[in-house]
Amino acid sequence: MKILIVKLDKIGDYILFRNFLEPLRNEYKNAEITLLGNKAYKNIVDTKDKKCISKFIGIKQGNENSLLEELSKENYDIIIHPTYSRTLNVDMFINKLNAKEKITFKGDDANQGKKNKKISDKFYTKLIEVNNSKHEFDKYNSFFEQLLNERLSNIKLSIEYKKNKSANYILIMPGASSILRRYSPKKLIKLTNFIGNKYNLPVLLCGAVEDKKTCSEIMNKSYTHTIDYSGKINMNQLINYIGNAKLVIVGDTCGVHIAVATKTPVVCIGTGIFYGRFVPYPERYNNFKLCLPPFYFKNFHGLINLIKTKKIKEAIGELI
């Protein structure tokens, strides 16, 4: 049996999805399972998930059509596209591949509009419907319970990391893919100084290469001990640093999901976008605090820099 999983969204989405690879492998023990994913999380697959798949194909998000000629020669038994807010481009790509079954979420039309989704739904042999009000991890749980026809209440959001008992720091990730999700460096400097004064802890700054300018600004203007790892570590190392932190302060990005998965206390500085779907986490996750602007429109960006540092400091105090 040949199975293709198409999971081309971002790192945070993969963190929320990956725990369901194991029950899928258990159901199809002898299948050839290929994961077509975003190369941004290749390091995670290589170090943690190879036992669950036969092959990983990593590409840059949006470049799926570069593989069309190659993959259209394959004959899959099942193609699984576990993405709730699908895009028309990926749906059209999957439509051109050969498979006896093509399975996806019924999902919503947030990324392609009602008219296009009505068309793209027909590209699949099965649409799995889950409760729209569920957190994203719970959406995946419901999807795979229906796909595999078994209860998966034992599957928890988790990710392995190398423990360091001597670690003693707070980690801040100042970056985000959208400028609307980035908290002011000036306010982050206030937080690093607060951490140094109140808790006498160093601050690790982590992010991608493009976050280096912001991290340098924080480093140069903060008088507490800060260490800049932006652009210097891979995803597996980031997971280790997050897992060993006393606390993580991060926007609504992959870092918040890694922190929850490693059971690290986390303060999320959010905007309110997709409220309830990604953040806040359900009450059973008690090491999580969400700070939002004083006003925002549900499912639309609030003005993140209206969040006062006082509110974040209070959240830190409740968790540390």
Phi, psi and omega in degrees: 000139179241125181238135174243125173256125178254111183222084190257008181277198194273177186301315180301321177297320179293320178302319181286336184267327198298333181295347180267000174292325183295310177296331176294315177296320179298326179286323183240068188301323185256008183283153170272106184254116177254131176253115174264111188221181178284128183295347179297335179250018180304320182299325178291315179299314183298325186264341188230337192237006183297332181293341184263347182230163178266329186204141174242130174246113182254128178227165175288139181305129180097354182256023185298330183291345176293341181258001188300315182298316181293311186283337179290347176278345181277153173240103182268150172281318181221135166247127180246126179239085187274067178230123185288312178259084185287159173252152181296322181300315181290321177300318180293323176299312180296325180299333182271357178266157183262123178200146177292321178231140174231118190236135179209176170292147166294317168060198180238179183253023186302327185254003179212356178082156186297317184297312181293321182294325177300325177284312187291335175303329183285351178285349186248152176273340181213129174248123181262124183262131176232166182291122182297336183278351183289150169298154186303319179298320179290331173298314178299319179301312180297320180300310184284333173299318179287322180295316185265353180056049177206155178285135182236035181294343180278350180277121181245153174290113183204158174208137184285147175209159180277116186280141178232101186294339182270357182296140183205082184201165170249139184249134177238132173247104186277348187273167174194154183293330180249138179298334180291345181257006184262124178281145184304130175303324179301319180285328177294326176297317177301322181290319179297320179293322176298316180298318179295317182288314187279319189244352180054044180242142173289160179242127174264128177257121183234146178173186179277175179304321182291349177269359187297323180298314179297315181297322179296321178297317178295316179302315187288332186251358178264139180259003173269168182287113179236148179233128184260113176252010183299127179073006186249351184231154177270179185296322180296320177293321177300318178299318178297317180294319178294315182299329183264359182287152173289328183196149177239136174242123190204157172281187180281074182226188182302330182301324181293323181285325175296318179299314179297320182293333178263005180061034177267132177304134186220135171254118180260124175266101190250173180249344184099352180297135182052043183306129178093340181276314178250315173221150357288162173284155176303161187300338181294343176265094191269004177258025188235132174230135179247127175251125183241160174300159181297338172213146176199159176265127183306131181072010172230155183297130166272178179269099191300328184279004169278350176288123181280145179299333178302318180295320180290320177300320178295319178295320177301314182298330180284339186254332189274000000 
